[in-house]
């Protein structure tokens, strides 16, 4: 008789189709055959899809309203045209959703005087109140020794020649802007940044009054949060072109002196006043006439 082999593998048991396979539950309830959506889908919460108190029409209507784009008409008349249910049933379903917080409807008057119904769809009723009643974290305050970083001002044009007189005139233009508009009161750092830009305008033969007018005209009516940034933008965006080239003027001709008669040799010579010619003054005898 053969010896028993204790290490022999136990043969695998066959799977009972009706007991182990998921399809065996086909008669006991729903089986989901799902595909993961990657486009053209709407997330609907189970609180709505399985709501114990809403009617099936109300649940379906809420799913439709949550799936449409913002601005889509969802009034009773439009929904009655879209779906086979009549306006009475649709109005009742909308009231159900409004009662359970899935819709908020309010009547508002437009600027033209027309009264419209504003509908807000909420996919999770109660979250707004919970968010408003939740304790807020206190805002972090910047310690006094940690000033907030200052945003850099836009770049301004640079003059080709930084003469003291040019920079002084540019400085006077900037410090005088507050007389046109008190909102243009600038700090010392702002003036230092903007002075080369104004000097570049003055260098292009723009009068100081014209520079002030260009920087102060058509200012916005609202408060200016960063007036220096606005001025820097205008100096860079509206900088005028260089002046036209002008050739240097030719030197004026030297005036010719009138003819004079030499007191020593009666020769004619040019001089500003009567007297003796150059030869007589030097002691040289004049050359004999031919």
C-alpha positions as CSV (number, residue, x, y, z in Angstrom):
1,X,0.0,0.0,0.0
2,X,1.3,3.4,-0.9
3,X,2.5,5.7,1.9
4,X,0.4,8.8,2.6
5,X,2.0,12.1,1.4
6,X,1.2,14.7,4.1
7,X,2.7,17.5,2.0
8,X,0.4,17.1,-1.0
9,X,-1.5,20.2,-1.9
10,X,-5.2,20.3,-1.3
11,X,-7.1,20.7,-4.6
12,X,-8.7,24.1,-5.1
13,X,-12.4,24.3,-4.5
14,X,-14.6,25.4,-7.3
15,X,-16.4,28.8,-6.9
16,X,-20.1,28.6,-6.5
17,X,-21.5,31.1,-9.1
18,X,-24.6,32.0,-7.1
19,X,-22.7,32.5,-3.8
20,X,-19.3,34.0,-4.6
21,X,-19.7,35.9,-7.9
22,X,-21.2,39.4,-7.6
23,X,-23.5,38.7,-10.4
24,X,-25.1,36.1,-8.2
25,X,-26.9,39.0,-6.4
26,X,-28.6,40.1,-9.6
27,X,-32.0,39.1,-8.3
28,X,-31.4,40.6,-4.7
29,X,-30.8,44.2,-5.7
30,X,-29.1,46.7,-8.0
31,X,-25.6,46.0,-9.4
32,X,-23.6,49.1,-10.5
33,X,-21.8,49.0,-13.8
34,X,-20.1,52.4,-13.4
35,X,-17.5,54.2,-15.6
36,X,-15.5,57.1,-14.1
37,X,-16.6,60.4,-15.6
38,X,-13.8,62.7,-16.8
39,X,-15.9,65.4,-18.5
40,X,-19.5,66.7,-18.7
41,X,-20.7,65.5,-15.3
42,X,-22.1,67.0,-12.1
43,X,-21.4,65.9,-8.5
44,X,-24.7,65.2,-6.7
45,X,-24.6,64.5,-3.0
46,X,-26.3,61.4,-1.5
47,X,-28.1,63.7,0.9
48,X,-30.1,64.9,-2.1
49,X,-30.3,61.8,-4.2
50,X,-31.5,59.7,-1.2
51,X,-33.4,62.4,0.7
52,X,-36.1,60.7,2.8
53,X,-38.7,63.5,2.6
54,X,-38.3,64.9,-0.9
55,X,-40.5,63.6,-3.7
56,X,-38.9,62.0,-6.7
57,X,-39.8,64.9,-8.9
58,X,-38.2,67.4,-6.5
59,X,-35.0,65.3,-6.3
60,X,-34.8,65.1,-10.1
61,X,-35.5,68.8,-10.5
62,X,-32.8,69.6,-8.0
63,X,-30.3,67.5,-9.9
64,X,-31.3,69.2,-13.2
65,X,-30.9,72.7,-11.6
66,X,-27.5,71.9,-10.1
67,X,-26.3,70.6,-13.5
68,X,-27.1,73.7,-15.7
69,X,-24.8,76.6,-16.2
70,X,-25.1,79.8,-14.1
71,X,-27.6,82.1,-15.6
72,X,-29.9,79.4,-17.0
73,X,-33.6,80.2,-16.6
74,X,-35.2,77.9,-14.0
75,X,-38.6,79.6,-13.5
76,X,-41.8,77.6,-13.5
77,X,-42.8,78.5,-17.0
78,X,-39.4,77.6,-18.5
79,X,-39.3,74.3,-16.6
80,X,-42.8,73.4,-17.7
81,X,-41.7,73.8,-21.3
82,X,-38.6,71.7,-20.7
83,X,-40.3,68.8,-18.8
84,X,-43.6,66.9,-19.3
85,X,-44.8,67.7,-15.8
86,X,-47.1,70.6,-15.7
87,X,-46.5,73.9,-14.0
88,X,-48.6,72.9,-10.9
89,X,-46.4,69.9,-10.1
90,X,-43.2,71.8,-10.9
91,X,-44.2,74.6,-8.6
92,X,-44.9,72.2,-5.8
93,X,-41.5,70.5,-6.4
94,X,-39.8,73.9,-6.2
95,X,-41.5,74.7,-3.0
96,X,-40.2,71.3,-1.6
97,X,-36.7,72.2,-2.5
98,X,-37.1,75.7,-1.0
99,X,-38.5,74.2,2.2
100,X,-35.5,71.9,2.6
101,X,-32.9,74.6,1.8
102,X,-31.9,73.4,-1.7
103,X,-33.3,76.6,-3.3
104,X,-33.4,80.2,-2.2
105,X,-35.7,82.5,-4.2
106,X,-36.1,86.3,-3.8
107,X,-37.7,89.0,-5.8
108,X,-35.5,91.9,-6.8
109,X,-36.0,95.1,-8.7
110,X,-33.5,95.9,-11.5
111,X,-32.1,99.3,-12.4
112,X,-34.8,99.7,-15.0
113,X,-37.5,99.1,-12.5
114,X,-38.3,95.5,-13.7
115,X,-39.0,92.9,-10.9
116,X,-37.2,89.6,-11.4
117,X,-37.0,86.4,-9.3
118,X,-33.4,85.5,-8.3
119,X,-32.9,81.8,-7.7
120,X,-29.9,80.4,-5.8
121,X,-29.2,76.7,-5.9
122,X,-27.5,75.1,-2.9
123,X,-26.1,71.6,-3.1
124,X,-25.5,71.4,0.6
125,X,-28.1,73.1,2.7
126,X,-26.8,74.6,6.0
127,X,-23.2,75.0,4.9
128,X,-23.5,78.8,4.6
129,X,-24.9,79.2,8.2
130,X,-22.2,76.8,9.5
131,X,-19.5,78.8,7.8
132,X,-20.8,82.1,9.1
133,X,-21.1,80.9,12.7
134,X,-17.7,79.1,12.7
135,X,-15.1,80.8,14.8
136,X,-12.7,82.8,12.7
137,X,-9.0,82.7,13.2
138,X,-7.6,86.1,14.2
139,X,-5.7,87.9,11.5
140,X,-2.0,87.8,12.0
141,X,-0.7,91.3,12.8
142,X,2.7,92.4,11.6
143,X,4.9,93.3,14.5
144,X,6.1,96.9,14.6
145,X,9.7,95.8,13.9
146,X,8.6,93.8,10.7
147,X,7.2,96.4,8.3
148,X,5.3,95.1,5.3
149,X,7.4,95.0,2.1
150,X,6.9,98.1,-0.1
151,X,5.9,97.4,-3.6
152,X,8.4,98.8,-6.1
153,X,7.5,101.8,-8.3
154,X,7.5,101.5,-12.1
155,X,10.7,102.6,-13.8
156,X,10.9,106.2,-15.1
157,X,12.8,107.6,-18.1
158,X,16.4,108.7,-17.3
159,X,17.9,112.0,-18.6
160,X,21.1,112.0,-20.6
161,X,22.6,114.8,-18.6
162,X,22.0,115.1,-14.8
163,X,22.9,118.7,-14.3
164,X,22.2,120.2,-10.9
165,X,19.9,122.9,-12.4
166,X,17.9,120.3,-14.3
167,X,17.4,118.1,-11.3
168,X,16.5,121.1,-9.1
169,X,13.8,122.2,-11.5
170,X,12.5,118.6,-11.7
171,X,12.3,118.5,-7.9
172,X,10.4,121.8,-7.8
173,X,7.9,120.3,-10.3
174,X,7.2,117.3,-8.1
175,X,7.0,119.1,-4.8
176,X,4.5,121.6,-6.4
177,X,2.1,118.9,-7.5
178,X,0.3,118.9,-4.2
179,X,-0.8,122.5,-4.9
180,X,-2.8,121.1,-7.8
181,X,-4.2,118.1,-5.9
182,X,-3.6,117.3,-2.2
183,X,-3.6,113.6,-3.0
184,X,-0.2,114.1,-4.8
185,X,1.7,114.7,-1.6
186,X,4.8,112.6,-2.1
187,X,7.3,111.1,0.3
188,X,11.0,111.9,0.0
189,X,11.6,108.4,-1.4
190,X,9.0,108.8,-4.0
191,X,10.4,112.2,-5.1
192,X,13.9,110.7,-5.3
193,X,12.6,108.0,-7.6
194,X,10.5,110.3,-9.8
195,X,13.0,113.2,-10.2
196,X,15.0,111.6,-13.1
197,X,11.8,111.0,-15.0
198,X,10.7,114.7,-14.8
199,X,14.3,115.7,-15.7
200,X,14.1,113.6,-18.8
201,X,10.9,115.5,-19.8
202,X,12.6,118.9,-19.1
203,X,15.6,117.8,-21.2
204,X,13.2,117.3,-24.1
205,X,12.3,121.0,-24.0
206,X,9.0,120.5,-22.1
207,X,8.2,123.5,-19.9
208,X,7.8,122.8,-16.2
209,X,4.2,124.0,-16.3
210,X,3.5,121.5,-19.2
211,X,5.0,118.7,-17.2
212,X,2.8,119.5,-14.2
213,X,-0.3,119.6,-16.4
214,X,0.5,116.2,-17.9
215,X,0.9,114.7,-14.5
216,X,-2.2,116.2,-12.9
217,X,-4.8,116.2,-15.7
218,X,-7.7,113.7,-15.7
219,X,-6.9,112.1,-12.4
220,X,-9.4,109.5,-11.1
221,X,-12.1,110.6,-8.7
222,X,-11.5,107.8,-6.2
223,X,-8.8,108.0,-3.6
224,X,-5.3,107.4,-4.9
225,X,-3.8,104.4,-3.1
226,X,-0.3,104.8,-4.7
227,X,0.0,108.3,-6.3
228,X,3.7,107.8,-6.9
229,X,3.0,104.7,-9.0
230,X,0.5,106.6,-11.1
231,X,3.0,109.5,-11.7
232,X,5.7,107.0,-12.6
233,X,3.4,105.3,-15.1
234,X,2.5,108.6,-16.7
235,X,6.2,109.7,-16.9
236,X,7.1,106.5,-18.7
237,X,4.0,106.0,-20.9
238,X,3.7,109.7,-22.1
239,X,7.3,110.7,-22.4
240,X,7.6,113.1,-25.4
241,X,10.1,112.5,-28.2
242,X,13.5,114.2,-28.2
243,X,13.5,117.7,-29.7
244,X,14.4,118.0,-33.4
245,X,18.0,118.3,-34.3
246,X,19.3,121.8,-34.8
247,X,22.7,122.3,-36.4
248,X,25.0,124.7,-34.4
249,X,24.8,128.3,-35.6
250,X,27.7,129.5,-37.7
251,X,29.9,132.1,-36.0
252,X,29.1,135.7,-36.9
253,X,31.7,137.3,-39.3
254,X,34.2,139.6,-37.8
255,X,33.5,143.2,-38.5
256,X,35.9,145.0,-40.9
257,X,37.5,148.2,-39.6
258,X,37.2,151.4,-41.7
259,X,40.0,152.7,-43.9
260,X,42.3,155.2,-42.2
261,X,45.2,157.4,-43.6
262,X,48.5,156.8,-41.9
263,X,49.8,160.0,-40.2
264,X,53.4,159.0,-41.0
265,X,53.4,157.8,-44.6
266,X,49.9,158.7,-45.9
267,X,49.2,155.1,-46.6
268,X,45.7,153.7,-46.3
269,X,45.2,151.0,-43.7
270,X,42.2,149.5,-41.8
271,X,42.0,150.4,-38.1
272,X,39.2,151.3,-35.7
273,X,40.6,154.8,-35.2
274,X,43.0,157.2,-37.1
275,X,46.8,156.8,-36.3
276,X,49.9,155.3,-37.8
277,X,50.0,152.1,-39.9
278,X,51.7,148.9,-38.6
279,X,55.0,149.6,-40.5
280,X,55.3,153.1,-39.1
281,X,54.6,151.8,-35.6
282,X,57.3,149.2,-35.9
283,X,59.9,151.6,-37.4
284,X,60.1,149.9,-40.8
285,X,60.0,152.0,-43.9
286,X,57.1,151.3,-46.2
287,X,57.9,149.6,-49.5
288,X,58.2,152.1,-52.4
289,X,55.2,152.4,-54.6
290,X,55.5,150.7,-58.1
